[in-house]
Amino acid sequence: MHELALTQGVIDIVNSEAEKQGFKRVLEIKLRVGEYSGIVPDCLMEFFPIAAKGSAAESAEIRVEMLPASFECADCGYRGAVKRSEACCPACKSTAIRMTSGREFYVESLKVE
């Protein structure tokens, strides 16, 4: 149920920006969520009305863009996707890979009035 806390964090960001920028209502919130972030977008959307109640984001639409994971191989220099079931470099089969993206979770943009 950490999605409720994450959703509240998004609302905190919205409220902070509303205070700084002076807008009263958010029409749309765009989120970016990494493939390996552990975040379930459907749960975010389910908890959003609860977290947003009484805030500038109360009637906002949520748009979630999933970001694919990317890896880099220390042995051959490969950069790109890796199959979860294999957890090794698809080019040289080394396990010396490191994730370079895929854990993100952030507010990309707000559409306000």
TARABEL-V479207 format. One record per pair of residues at least 24 apart in sequence whose ideal C-beta (glycine too) atoms are under 10 Angstrom apart, sorted by the first residue. I is the first residue (numbers start at 1). J is the second residue. Records with the same first field share a line. If there is no record, write none. Layout:
I->J ; J
This chain:
1->43 ; 47
2->38 ; 39 ; 40 ; 43
3->38 ; 39 ; 40 ; 41 ; 42 ; 43 ; 44 ; 45 ; 46 ; 47 ; 48 ; 51
4->43 ; 44 ; 46 ; 47 ; 48 ; 50 ; 51
5->47 ; 51
6->31 ; 33 ; 37 ; 38 ; 39 ; 40 ; 43 ; 44 ; 47 ; 51 ; 105
7->31 ; 39 ; 43 ; 44 ; 45 ; 46 ; 47 ; 48 ; 49 ; 50 ; 51 ; 52 ; 57 ; 62
8->47 ; 48 ; 50 ; 51 ; 52 ; 55
9->51 ; 105 ; 107
10->44 ; 47 ; 48 ; 51 ; 52 ; 57 ; 60 ; 62 ; 105 ; 106 ; 107 ; 110
11->48 ; 50 ; 51 ; 52 ; 53 ; 54 ; 55 ; 56 ; 57 ; 58 ; 60
12->51 ; 55
13->57 ; 106 ; 107 ; 110
14->51 ; 52 ; 55 ; 56 ; 57 ; 58 ; 60 ; 107 ; 110 ; 112
15->52 ; 55 ; 56 ; 57
17->56 ; 57 ; 107 ; 110 ; 112
18->55 ; 56 ; 57 ; 110 ; 112
19->56
21->110 ; 112
22->112
23->56 ; 110 ; 111 ; 112 ; 113
24->56 ; 112 ; 113
25->55 ; 56 ; 57 ; 58 ; 59 ; 60 ; 111 ; 112 ; 113
26->52 ; 55 ; 56 ; 57 ; 58 ; 59 ; 60 ; 61 ; 110 ; 111 ; 112 ; 113
27->57 ; 59 ; 60 ; 61 ; 110 ; 111 ; 112 ; 113
28->57 ; 60 ; 61 ; 62 ; 63 ; 109 ; 110 ; 111 ; 112
29->57 ; 60 ; 61 ; 62 ; 63 ; 64 ; 107 ; 108 ; 109 ; 110 ; 111 ; 112
30->61 ; 62 ; 63 ; 64 ; 65 ; 106 ; 107 ; 108 ; 109 ; 110 ; 111
31->62 ; 63 ; 64 ; 65 ; 66 ; 104 ; 105 ; 106 ; 107 ; 108 ; 109
32->63 ; 64 ; 65 ; 66 ; 67 ; 104 ; 105 ; 106 ; 107 ; 108 ; 109
33->64 ; 65 ; 66 ; 67 ; 102 ; 103 ; 104 ; 105 ; 106 ; 108
34->66 ; 67 ; 68 ; 69 ; 70 ; 99 ; 101 ; 102 ; 103 ; 104 ; 105 ; 106
35->66 ; 67 ; 68 ; 69 ; 70 ; 81 ; 84 ; 99 ; 101 ; 102 ; 103 ; 104
36->67 ; 68 ; 69 ; 84 ; 99 ; 101 ; 102 ; 103 ; 104
37->66 ; 67 ; 69 ; 102 ; 103 ; 104 ; 105 ; 106
38->103 ; 105
39->64 ; 66 ; 103 ; 104 ; 105
41->65 ; 66
44->105
56->110 ; 112 ; 113
57->110 ; 112
60->110 ; 111 ; 112
61->111
63->108 ; 109 ; 111
64->105 ; 108
65->104 ; 108
66->102 ; 104
67->101 ; 102 ; 103 ; 104 ; 105 ; 106
68->101 ; 102
69->99 ; 100 ; 101 ; 102 ; 103 ; 104
70->99 ; 100 ; 101 ; 102
71->97 ; 98 ; 99 ; 100 ; 101 ; 102
72->96 ; 97 ; 98 ; 99 ; 100 ; 101
73->97 ; 98
74->98
